[in-house]
Each structure stands twice: as structure tokens, then as C-alpha cells.
Amino acid sequence: MSSFQRFMGGSPGQVLLRLVVLSFIVGIILSALGLSPMDIIDKVQQLIMRVWNMGFGAIEWIWRYFLLGAVIVVPLWIIIRLFNMGSGRG
């Protein structure tokens, strides 16, 4: 397997197919929750404007949320990588 395929997680065709299926499933879930693509874009724009308007106070705000998320994401990522390495996929 080439380094590009390793980076992608498989052949480009397989990865594309997985992304299409996953996008479809996530789209169904978000639709059931009453969200639209424009809602998400509006919320991102509002977030950017809130951060911009907060100035330097935003740096602390962003850092706290980053750390809060990292406490969950980083250990999960390490566990997944270790399981993948143990199964020879990684």
C-alpha cells in the first residue's frame, strides 16, 4: 500500500464511496434534527463574528473549549490507533 493510500485509509475509490455513504447518513440525521446546510453556515458565521467581537478574550474562550474537547478526543484517538495497530491495520 502506498503512503498516499495509507494516508487516505484505502484506495481513493473506496474512500470516496465511504465518504458518500457517511455523508448521506449524516445528512439524514441532521435533517431529522431540523438542520439545514444554511443553518450550519449561519452558525459558523455567528461564531466567527462572536470571536472577532470578543477580541483577546476570545483566545481564552477558544483555548478552554479546545482543552475541553481535547480531553476526550486525544485519548480516544490514541486508543483507536492502538487497537488498529494491534489488529495490523495501522
Protein Blocks (a to p, Z undefined) as FASTA:
>chain_A
ZZklmmnopafklmmmmmmmmmmmmmmmmmmnopafklmmmmmmmmmmmmmmnmmmlmmm
mmmmmmmmmmmmmmmmmmmmmmmmmnopZZ
